Amino acid sequence: MFPERFSNLPEYAFPRLRALLDHHEPGGDVMHMTIGEPKHPFPDWVPDVLAASAHEFAKYPPNEGTPELRSAIAGWIDRRYGVQVDPDTQVMPLNGTREGLYNVGMALCPEQKGGKRPVALIPNPFYQVYMIAAISVGAEPVFVPATRETGFLPDYAGLPEDVLNRTVAAYICSPTNPQGAVASESYLRDLLALAEKYDFQVFSDECYSEVYRDTPPVGALQVAAGMGVDPERVLIFQSLSKRSNLPGLRSGFVAGGPGSLRRLKQLRAYSGAPIPLPLQRVSERVWADEDHVIESRRLYNEKYAAADAILNGVPGYQGPEAGFFLWLPVPDGEVAALKLWQETGVRVLPGAYLSRDVAGDNPGAGYIRVAMVAPKDAMVAGLKSLRDCLYK
């Protein structure tokens, strides 16, 4: 009586981690470095905006978002990427970016392509919602290694032509989670050219784009506009969780071609849950403010420098270009995570929990993911314990 399409799913990453660690005692004070939950301050005026608009909890929020929020998002896209989008037809606020990354499959992926089962291309490792979105619509998820050898980005162009001919969508994450790599303009140009050639859409998850060292990562809409590709070819997904340290706000957006957005809005009218109005009012202000983002980025740059200093000399260490995760090589991610927990109390995520086995190979198996979200002093202490436990 249950659907077979979900029958072979592994346990989600964090229940798997609890099963691995929780029946063992920690070897010291517990230090959580697993989940990407930002801890830097959000703007101090957020509670005031929320309180001033609390009466709007008595209203149903508009499905497509308030005009003010859509305009704030369109304004941010213009300032950040130099791309003008119509706030009425090319932007939709999301109740957390995960909503859009999942529903985009439902709204836009066809049942067949060329009379065959459609394919969704997914980097491996990856944010797990990409896979579920594909499976939910009966598409075949094709996991493409994103390893050190490929710059931690998937080589979609190297896939067989019979796979590319069936492809309806390609997920890309830049900056990448978990590796912290950034897709260059040339990489995105090649991907968009491939999408034009084989007629598929690019779903670009850019939630970590505002956490970087020096140079702002280029965006897929920005590159698409410069190439003059079909406006329906690309959708970008963004969030206030990472940019503004507001993961509990559950506020993001999707932007792209008007035809795609129209279908997404139609689906959401039936199945979605719009952001409550007071949270939309907060979001309007937050997208319009950059001062808090600049300060948060300064704090992350201090953490990058600290991590580079502590892990200098670790074989295979490569500091992230962007984002707030370290992707650290180890002989076995599960063994390393358990050893670290039992000997120090530091809690990290085995890389295999973010990847899928393909032909007996899991590209995350020899890594652990470490989140640099704790206050700097605590993060430094955690990284020193990690280094001394695993690399000495």
C-alpha positions in Angstrom: 0.0 0.0 0.0 3.0 2.3 0.1 4.9 3.9 -2.8 7.9 1.9 -4.0 9.6 5.0 -5.3 10.7 5.9 -1.7 11.4 2.4 -0.6 15.2 2.5 -0.9 15.9 5.9 0.6 18.6 5.9 3.3 17.9 7.4 6.6 18.3 11.2 6.5 21.7 12.5 7.5 21.0 13.6 11.0 19.1 10.6 12.2 21.9 8.5 10.8 24.4 10.6 12.8 22.4 10.1 16.0 22.3 6.4 15.4 26.1 6.4 14.9 27.0 8.5 17.9 24.3 8.7 20.6 24.8 5.4 22.2 28.5 6.3 22.9 29.6 8.8 25.6 31.3 12.0 24.4 34.9 12.3 25.3 34.7 15.9 26.4 32.4 18.9 26.4 30.0 18.6 23.5 30.8 20.8 20.5 28.2 20.8 17.7 29.9 21.3 14.3 27.3 19.4 12.2 24.4 21.5 11.1 24.7 24.7 9.0 22.7 26.9 11.4 24.3 30.3 11.4 24.9 31.9 14.8 26.1 35.4 13.8 23.7 38.2 14.9 20.8 39.1 12.6 19.8 42.8 12.4 18.8 44.1 15.8 15.7 45.8 14.4 14.1 42.5 13.3 12.1 42.1 16.5 10.7 45.6 16.2 9.5 45.0 12.6 8.0 41.7 13.7 6.2 43.3 16.6 4.9 46.2 14.5 3.3 43.8 12.0 2.1 41.2 14.5 -1.5 42.1 13.9 -1.1 40.7 10.4 -1.0 37.2 11.8 -4.8 37.6 11.6 -4.7 37.6 7.8 -4.0 34.9 5.3 -0.8 35.9 3.5 -0.8 36.3 -0.3 0.3 33.2 -2.2 2.6 35.2 -4.5 4.1 37.4 -1.7 3.5 41.0 -0.9 4.3 43.5 -3.7 6.8 45.1 -1.3 8.7 41.8 -0.7 8.8 41.0 -4.4 10.1 44.4 -5.1 12.7 44.1 -2.4 13.9 40.8 -3.8 14.0 42.2 -7.4 16.0 45.2 -6.1 18.5 42.9 -4.4 18.9 40.8 -7.6 19.6 44.0 -9.6 22.1 45.3 -7.1 23.9 42.0 -6.6 23.9 40.7 -10.2 23.0 43.6 -12.4 20.0 41.7 -13.7 16.5 43.3 -13.8 13.6 41.0 -13.2 9.9 41.8 -13.1 8.8 41.5 -9.5 5.3 40.7 -10.6 6.1 37.8 -13.0 9.6 36.6 -12.3 9.9 36.4 -8.5 8.2 34.3 -5.9 9.0 34.3 -2.1 9.4 30.9 -0.6 8.6 29.4 2.8 12.2 28.3 3.1 14.2 27.6 0.0 13.7 23.9 0.4 10.1 24.4 -0.6 11.1 25.7 -4.0 13.9 23.2 -4.6 11.3 20.5 -4.1 8.3 21.9 -5.8 10.2 23.0 -8.9 10.2 19.3 -9.8 6.5 19.0 -9.4 5.8 22.2 -11.3 8.3 22.0 -14.2 9.5 18.5 -14.8 7.6 16.7 -17.6 6.5 13.0 -17.3 8.5 12.0 -20.4 11.1 13.4 -22.7 11.3 11.9 -26.2 9.0 9.2 -25.0 11.4 8.1 -22.3 11.8 8.5 -18.5 13.2 12.0 -17.8 16.5 12.5 -16.0 17.4 15.0 -13.3 21.1 15.6 -13.0 22.4 16.0 -9.4 25.9 16.7 -8.1 27.3 14.1 -5.7 27.6 15.0 -2.8 24.4 17.1 -2.7 21.6 18.7 -0.7 19.2 15.8 -0.3 16.1 17.6 -1.4 17.3 17.5 -5.0 17.0 13.7 -5.1 13.6 13.6 -3.5 12.3 16.2 -5.9 13.3 14.0 -8.8 12.0 10.7 -7.3 8.7 12.4 -6.4 7.9 13.1 -10.1 9.2 9.8 -11.4 12.3 11.2 -12.9 15.6 9.3 -12.8 18.1 11.0 -10.5 21.6 10.7 -12.1 24.3 11.4 -9.5 27.4 13.0 -11.0 30.6 13.1 -8.9 31.7 16.5 -7.7 35.2 15.6 -6.5 38.6 17.2 -6.1 39.4 16.1 -9.6 36.5 18.0 -11.0 36.9 21.1 -8.8 34.2 19.8 -6.6 31.7 20.6 -9.3 29.9 18.0 -11.5 31.0 17.4 -15.0 27.6 17.2 -16.7 29.1 17.7 -20.2 30.9 14.4 -19.8 27.7 12.3 -19.5 26.6 10.0 -22.2 24.5 11.5 -24.9 21.6 9.1 -24.2 21.5 10.5 -20.6 21.7 14.2 -21.8 18.9 13.6 -24.3 16.6 12.5 -21.5 17.6 15.3 -19.1 14.9 17.8 -18.1 16.7 19.5 -15.3 20.2 19.9 -13.8 20.6 21.0 -10.2 23.7 23.0 -9.4 24.8 24.5 -6.0 27.3 27.3 -6.0 28.9 27.9 -3.6 28.8 24.2 -3.1 27.5 22.5 0.0 29.5 20.8 1.4 32.8 21.5 -0.3 32.7 25.4 -0.5 33.7 25.5 -4.2 32.5 28.3 -6.5 31.3 27.8 -10.1 33.1 30.2 -12.3 31.5 32.2 -15.1 33.1 29.9 -17.6 31.7 26.8 -15.8 28.2 28.3 -15.8 28.5 29.4 -19.4 29.4 25.9 -20.4 26.5 24.5 -18.3 24.0 26.9 -19.9 25.2 26.1 -23.4 24.8 22.4 -22.6 21.2 23.1 -21.3 20.5 25.0 -24.6 21.9 22.2 -26.7 19.9 19.4 -24.9 16.9 21.5 -23.9 16.8 21.2 -20.1 16.5 23.7 -17.3 19.1 24.7 -14.7 18.0 24.9 -11.1 20.7 26.9 -9.3 20.9 26.8 -5.5 22.8 29.9 -4.5 22.0 30.0 -0.8 25.6 30.4 0.2 26.4 33.2 -2.3 26.9 35.9 0.3 29.4 34.0 2.5 32.7 34.3 0.7 36.3 35.3 1.1 37.1 38.1 -1.4 35.2 38.0 -4.7 31.4 37.7 -4.8 30.5 34.5 -6.6 28.9 34.9 -10.0 25.2 33.9 -10.3 23.5 31.8 -12.9 20.9 34.5 -13.8 23.8 36.9 -14.2 25.6 34.6 -16.7 22.4 33.7 -18.5 21.5 37.4 -19.0 25.0 38.0 -20.5 24.7 35.1 -22.8 21.2 36.0 -23.9 19.9 32.5 -23.3 16.1 31.7 -23.1 14.8 33.3 -19.9 13.0 30.1 -19.0 16.3 28.2 -19.0 17.4 29.2 -15.4 15.8 29.4 -12.0 17.8 30.6 -9.0 17.0 29.8 -5.4 18.0 32.1 -2.5 17.5 32.3 1.2 17.8 34.6 4.2 19.0 31.7 6.3 22.7 31.9 5.4 22.9 35.5 4.1 21.2 37.1 7.1 21.6 34.5 9.9 17.8 33.9 10.0 17.3 30.2 9.4 14.1 30.2 11.6 12.5 32.9 9.5 12.0 30.3 6.7 12.2 32.9 4.0 13.7 32.6 0.6 12.8 33.1 -3.0 12.9 31.6 -6.5 13.4 33.8 -9.6 13.5 33.0 -13.3 11.4 33.1 -16.4 7.8 34.2 -16.2 6.4 30.9 -17.7 8.2 28.9 -15.0 7.1 31.2 -12.2 3.6 31.1 -13.4 3.5 27.3 -13.1 5.2 27.4 -9.7 2.7 30.0 -8.4 -0.2 27.9 -9.7 1.1 24.7 -7.9 1.6 26.6 -4.7 -1.9 28.0 -4.8 -3.1 24.4 -4.3 -0.4 22.8 -2.2 1.9 25.5 -0.7 2.1 27.5 2.5 2.9 31.1 1.9 5.1 33.0 4.4 3.1 34.6 7.2 2.6 38.3 6.6 4.7 39.5 9.6 7.6 37.4 8.4 7.2 38.8 4.9 7.4 42.3 6.5 10.7 41.4 8.2 11.9 39.9 4.9 11.2 43.1 3.0 13.5 45.0 5.3 16.2 42.3 5.4 16.6 42.0 1.7 17.0 45.8 1.4 19.8 46.0 4.0 23.5 45.0 3.3 25.2 46.3 6.4 24.5 43.2 8.5 25.6 41.0 5.6 29.0 42.8 5.3 29.5 42.4 9.1 28.6 38.7 9.0 31.0 38.1 6.1 33.8 39.8 8.1 33.3 37.4 10.9 33.4 34.4 8.4 36.6 35.7 7.0 38.1 35.7 10.5 37.0 32.0 10.7 38.5 31.2 7.3 41.8 32.6 8.4 41.7 30.7 11.7 40.8 27.4 10.0 43.6 27.8 7.5 46.1 28.4 10.3 44.9 25.5 12.4 44.7 23.0 9.6 47.8 24.1 7.7 49.8 21.0 6.9 46.8 18.6 7.1 47.2 16.3 4.1 44.7 17.2 1.4 43.3 20.2 3.3 41.7 22.8 1.0 40.1 25.8 2.6 36.7 26.7 1.2 36.3 29.5 -1.4 32.9 30.3 0.1 30.2 29.0 2.4 30.8 28.0 6.0 31.7 24.3 5.8 35.0 22.5 5.9 35.2 19.4 3.8 38.1 17.5 5.4 39.7 14.3 4.0 39.9 11.3 6.3 40.4 7.6 5.6 36.7 6.9 6.6 34.2 9.5 7.5 32.1 7.4 9.9 35.1 6.0 11.7 36.5 9.6 12.0 33.3 11.0 13.3 32.9 8.3 15.9 36.5 8.6 17.0 36.2 12.4 17.3 33.0 12.1 19.4 34.3 9.4 21.7 37.7 11.1 22.3 36.8 14.9 22.3 33.0 15.4 22.2 33.2 17.3 18.9 30.4 16.3 16.7 30.8 16.3 12.8 29.0 14.8 9.9 30.4 11.9 7.9 30.6 12.9 4.2 28.9 9.7 3.0 25.7 10.9 4.6 25.5 13.6 2.0 26.3 11.4 -1.0 25.0 8.4 -2.8 26.7 5.2 -3.8 27.1 4.9 -7.5 28.6 1.7 -8.9 30.0 0.9 -5.5 31.6 4.4 -5.0 30.5 7.1 -2.6 32.5 10.3 -3.2 31.8 11.5 0.3 33.0 8.4 2.1 36.5 9.8 2.7 35.4 13.1 4.2 33.8 14.7 7.1 31.8 18.0 7.0 32.5 20.5 9.7 30.3 23.6 10.1 32.0 26.9 11.1 29.0 28.5 12.6 29.8 28.6 16.3 31.4 31.7 17.8 35.0 32.0 16.7 36.6 31.0 20.0 34.5 27.9 20.3 35.1 27.0 16.6 38.9 27.4 17.1 38.8 25.1 20.2 36.7 22.6 18.2 39.1 22.6 15.2 42.2 22.2 17.4 40.6 19.2 19.1 39.7 17.8 15.7 43.2 18.3 14.4 44.9 16.7 17.4 42.5 13.8 17.3 42.4 13.0 13.6 45.6 14.3 12.1 48.4 13.7 14.6 
